[in-house]
Amino acid sequence: MREQILAAVHAGDVGELTRAIEWNEIKPDFGKDAGSDPVAHWKATSADGQGREVLAVLGNILSLPPARLAIGRDPENTLVYVWPYLAELPLDSLTPAEEVELYRIMPVADARAMIKAKKWTWWRIAIGADGTWHTFRTYR
């Protein structure tokens, strides 16, 4: 699934994410604002109006290692991978190297606001060990 999503990133076409979405039996959680058309939502959300900013975010967060959470229901595929791993760390105790990674994926002002609030509010993507795309959204 990660590779399918990255293919859309490398193509520069947010519409290509439809292929990855269709691989799922159940539509991933893209947030309440996404409605029934996540591609239109991402285009509207992106500053460029084409969804390329969202693709850039996806590419950036997927370039970092994931957090591995044992929360899946299937005993053989219990792991859920969450990108960026930083979303699962206590934000007020990041190491200097982790802060650098945080600044690589988001504006510094947004990062500082999250650290101050001690709450992850930026984009986050979760994919199950079985390849199920669970979520891609912000947590405001």
C-alpha positions as CSV (number, residue, x, y, z in Angstrom):
1,M,0.0,0.0,0.0
2,R,2.8,2.4,0.9
3,E,4.4,1.8,-2.5
4,Q,1.0,2.4,-4.3
5,I,0.6,5.7,-2.4
6,L,4.2,6.7,-3.2
7,A,3.6,6.0,-6.9
8,A,0.9,8.7,-6.8
9,V,3.3,11.0,-5.1
10,H,6.0,10.4,-7.7
11,A,3.4,10.9,-10.5
12,G,2.4,14.2,-9.1
13,D,-1.2,13.4,-9.5
14,V,-3.4,13.3,-6.5
15,G,-6.1,11.4,-8.5
16,E,-3.7,8.4,-8.6
17,L,-4.5,7.9,-4.9
18,T,-7.8,6.6,-6.1
19,R,-6.1,3.3,-7.0
20,A,-4.8,2.8,-3.5
21,I,-8.2,3.8,-2.0
22,E,-9.9,1.2,-4.2
23,W,-7.6,-1.6,-2.9
24,N,-9.4,-1.3,0.5
25,E,-12.6,-3.1,1.2
26,I,-13.6,-0.2,3.5
27,K,-12.8,3.4,2.6
28,P,-10.0,4.8,4.8
29,D,-10.8,7.6,7.3
30,F,-9.8,10.8,5.6
31,G,-11.5,13.1,8.1
32,K,-15.0,14.5,8.3
33,D,-14.2,17.3,5.9
34,A,-13.2,14.9,3.1
35,G,-16.8,13.8,2.5
36,S,-17.4,11.2,-0.3
37,D,-14.6,12.6,-2.6
38,P,-11.2,12.7,-0.9
39,V,-9.4,13.7,-4.1
40,A,-11.6,16.8,-4.4
41,H,-11.0,17.5,-0.7
42,W,-7.2,17.2,-1.1
43,K,-7.3,19.5,-4.1
44,A,-9.3,22.1,-2.2
45,T,-7.0,21.7,0.9
46,S,-3.8,22.2,-1.1
47,A,-2.5,25.7,-1.5
48,D,-1.8,24.9,-5.2
49,G,-5.4,23.8,-5.9
50,Q,-4.2,20.6,-7.5
51,G,-3.5,18.4,-4.5
52,R,0.3,18.5,-5.0
53,E,0.9,20.0,-1.6
54,V,-0.9,17.1,0.0
55,L,1.2,14.7,-2.2
56,A,4.3,16.5,-0.9
57,V,3.2,16.0,2.7
58,L,2.5,12.3,2.0
59,G,6.0,11.9,0.4
60,N,7.7,13.7,3.3
61,I,6.0,11.8,6.1
62,L,6.4,8.4,4.3
63,S,10.1,9.1,4.0
64,L,10.4,8.8,7.8
65,P,10.2,5.6,9.7
66,P,6.8,4.5,10.9
67,A,5.7,3.8,14.5
68,R,4.7,0.2,14.9
69,L,1.6,-0.2,17.0
70,A,0.2,-3.6,18.0
71,I,-3.5,-2.6,17.7
72,G,-4.8,-4.6,14.7
73,R,-7.6,-7.1,15.2
74,D,-6.1,-9.9,13.1
75,P,-3.6,-11.9,15.3
76,E,-1.4,-12.6,12.2
77,N,-1.4,-8.9,11.1
78,T,-1.7,-7.1,14.4
79,L,0.7,-4.3,13.6
80,V,-0.5,-1.0,12.3
81,Y,2.2,1.3,10.9
82,V,1.8,5.0,11.6
83,W,3.7,7.7,9.7
84,P,5.3,9.8,10.8
85,Y,6.6,8.0,13.9
86,L,6.8,11.4,15.5
87,A,3.0,11.4,15.8
88,E,3.3,8.7,18.5
89,L,6.0,10.4,20.6
90,P,5.6,12.8,23.5
91,L,6.1,16.1,21.6
92,D,7.5,18.0,24.5
93,S,10.5,15.6,24.9
94,L,11.7,15.1,21.3
95,T,15.5,14.8,20.9
96,P,17.3,17.4,18.8
97,A,17.4,14.9,15.8
98,E,13.7,14.2,16.1
99,E,13.0,18.0,16.1
100,V,14.9,18.3,12.9
101,E,12.8,15.5,11.4
102,L,9.7,17.3,12.6
103,Y,10.8,20.6,10.9
104,R,11.5,18.6,7.7
105,I,7.9,17.6,7.3
106,M,6.0,20.7,8.5
107,P,6.3,24.5,9.0
108,V,8.2,25.4,12.2
109,A,5.4,27.5,13.5
110,D,3.0,24.6,13.3
111,A,5.5,22.3,14.9
112,R,6.1,24.7,17.8
113,A,2.3,25.1,18.3
114,M,1.9,21.3,18.5
115,I,4.8,20.9,20.9
116,K,3.4,23.6,23.1
117,A,-0.1,22.0,23.1
118,K,1.5,18.5,23.5
119,K,-0.9,17.2,20.8
120,W,-0.2,15.9,17.3
121,T,-2.4,17.9,14.9
122,W,-0.6,17.5,11.6
123,W,-1.1,14.9,8.9
124,R,-0.9,11.3,9.9
125,I,-1.3,8.1,7.9
126,A,-1.9,4.6,9.2
127,I,-1.5,1.3,7.2
128,G,-2.1,-2.1,8.6
129,A,0.4,-5.0,8.3
130,D,-2.0,-6.6,5.8
131,G,-1.9,-3.6,3.6
132,T,-5.1,-2.0,4.6
133,W,-5.0,1.8,4.4
134,H,-6.7,2.9,7.6
135,T,-6.4,6.7,7.7
136,F,-4.8,9.8,6.3
137,R,-5.9,13.0,7.9
138,T,-5.1,15.8,10.2
139,Y,-6.1,15.8,13.9
140,R,-7.1,19.3,14.8
